[in-house]
Amino acid sequence: MRIVVGTTNAAKIDAAKSALRRIWPDAEVVAAEVNSGVSVQPKSDDEAIEGALNRAKEGLKKVKADFGLGLEGTTVDTKYGMFLCGWVAVVDKNGTFGLGCTSKIQLPEKVAEEIRNGKELGPVMDTLFGEKDIKKRQGAVGVLTKNLITRKDAFEQAIISAFARFIVPEYYSK
């Protein structure tokens, strides 16, 4: 079993390896740099899903694998504030896909304002919290929960959720 992850982000690759060890312990996970085809800072669930699907499909085009896996973070503005979450798409060689999502966490208003002004979450977090490459390590969720939930943790559950249709295909057949 070979799975290509459409990213070079270490936190996302680690999450994929950890999640896939739980599903298929002998699976080989390889990374491929791909374009999401969406904005650098997606601002809706639909845009993030599209980006995750694009990453999964592009990964399959670049690397011979059984599955392509795409992960895409997003912010979503609501009347209750701005929330952060990540979407995961898995696509098999036949084009069948599954989706999963991380839990959503409300962003501090000072972070939300920067994003509303056109900035990307990662650099905003680095500046406001005085760290470097937060998005490649614990992620915003890690900073905002004091690492009780890291970006890797959040994406690991979402990856398993996205693979559900392949773990128990009998429940998803027509």
C-alpha positions in Angstrom: 0.0 0.0 0.0 1.4 3.4 -1.1 -0.1 6.7 -0.2 1.1 10.1 -1.5 0.5 13.2 0.6 0.3 16.4 -1.5 2.4 18.6 0.8 5.9 19.1 2.1 4.7 20.5 5.4 6.4 18.3 8.1 3.4 18.5 10.6 1.0 17.3 7.9 3.3 14.5 6.8 3.8 13.4 10.4 0.0 13.4 10.9 -0.4 11.3 7.7 2.2 8.7 8.8 0.8 8.5 12.3 -2.8 8.1 11.1 -1.9 5.6 8.4 0.1 3.4 10.8 -3.1 2.9 12.7 -5.1 2.0 9.5 -2.4 0.0 7.5 0.7 -0.5 9.6 2.8 -1.4 6.5 1.7 1.5 4.3 4.4 3.6 2.6 3.8 7.3 2.9 5.5 9.6 0.4 5.3 13.4 0.0 4.9 15.4 -3.2 5.0 19.1 -3.6 1.7 20.1 -5.3 -0.4 23.2 -5.9 -3.7 23.4 -4.1 -5.3 25.5 -6.8 -7.0 27.7 -4.2 -5.9 30.8 -2.4 -3.0 30.7 0.0 -5.4 31.4 2.9 -8.7 29.7 2.1 -11.7 31.3 3.8 -14.4 28.8 3.5 -15.0 25.1 4.0 -15.8 24.7 0.3 -12.6 26.3 -0.8 -10.5 24.2 1.6 -12.3 21.0 0.5 -11.5 21.9 -3.1 -7.9 22.6 -2.2 -7.6 19.3 -0.3 -9.1 17.4 -3.3 -6.8 19.1 -5.7 -3.8 18.2 -3.6 -4.8 14.6 -3.4 -5.4 14.3 -7.1 -2.2 16.2 -8.1 -0.2 13.9 -5.7 -1.6 10.9 -7.6 -0.6 12.4 -10.9 3.0 12.9 -9.6 3.6 9.7 -7.7 2.4 6.1 -8.5 0.3 5.3 -5.4 -2.9 3.6 -4.3 -4.2 6.8 -2.6 -3.7 10.5 -2.8 -4.1 12.5 0.4 -4.6 16.2 0.5 -4.8 18.5 3.6 -5.9 22.1 3.5 -6.5 24.5 6.4 -9.1 27.2 6.3 -10.6 30.0 8.3 -14.3 30.6 8.4 -15.9 33.8 9.6 -19.2 33.5 11.3 -21.4 35.9 13.4 -19.8 34.2 16.4 -16.2 34.9 15.3 -13.6 33.4 13.0 -12.8 29.7 13.3 -9.9 27.6 12.1 -10.2 24.1 10.8 -8.5 21.7 8.4 -10.0 19.6 5.7 -8.6 16.3 4.4 -9.4 14.5 1.1 -8.3 11.1 0.1 -8.7 9.9 -3.5 -8.1 6.4 -4.8 -6.9 5.5 -8.3 -10.6 5.2 -9.5 -11.5 8.7 -8.4 -13.5 7.6 -5.3 -12.9 10.1 -2.5 -13.5 10.5 1.2 -13.5 13.7 3.3 -12.7 14.4 6.9 -12.4 17.6 9.0 -10.6 18.6 12.1 -12.5 20.2 15.0 -12.9 23.9 14.7 -11.3 26.4 17.1 -12.2 30.0 17.5 -9.4 32.4 16.7 -8.6 35.4 18.9 -10.1 38.6 17.4 -6.6 40.1 16.8 -5.8 37.1 14.6 -9.1 37.2 12.9 -8.7 40.9 12.0 -5.3 40.3 10.4 -6.8 37.5 8.3 -9.8 39.8 7.3 -7.2 42.3 6.2 -5.8 39.7 3.7 -3.0 38.1 5.7 -2.2 34.4 5.9 -2.7 32.7 9.3 0.8 31.2 9.6 2.8 34.5 9.4 0.2 36.2 11.6 0.6 33.6 14.3 4.4 33.9 14.1 4.3 37.6 14.5 1.7 37.8 17.2 3.1 35.0 19.3 6.8 35.6 18.7 7.6 32.2 17.2 8.9 30.9 13.9 7.1 28.4 11.5 4.2 27.7 13.9 2.3 26.2 10.9 5.1 23.6 10.3 5.1 22.6 14.0 2.3 22.7 16.5 0.0 24.9 14.4 -2.3 27.7 15.6 -4.3 25.1 17.4 -1.2 24.0 19.4 -0.5 27.6 20.4 -4.1 28.3 21.3 -4.4 25.1 23.4 -0.9 25.1 24.9 -0.3 22.0 22.9 -3.1 20.0 24.4 -4.1 19.6 20.7 -1.4 20.0 18.1 -1.8 20.5 14.4 -0.6 16.9 14.0 -3.2 15.6 16.5 -6.0 17.5 14.8 -5.1 16.3 11.3 -4.5 12.7 12.4 -8.2 12.3 13.4 -9.3 14.1 10.2 -7.2 11.7 8.1 -8.7 8.7 9.7 -12.2 10.2 9.2 -11.4 10.8 5.5 -10.4 7.1 5.1 -13.6 5.8 6.7 -15.1 4.9 3.3 -12.0 2.8 2.5 -11.8 1.2 6.0 -15.4 0.0 6.0 -16.4 0.2 2.3 -19.5 -2.0 2.9 -21.1 0.9 4.6 -20.5 3.3 1.7 -21.5 1.0 -1.2 -24.8 1.8 -2.9 
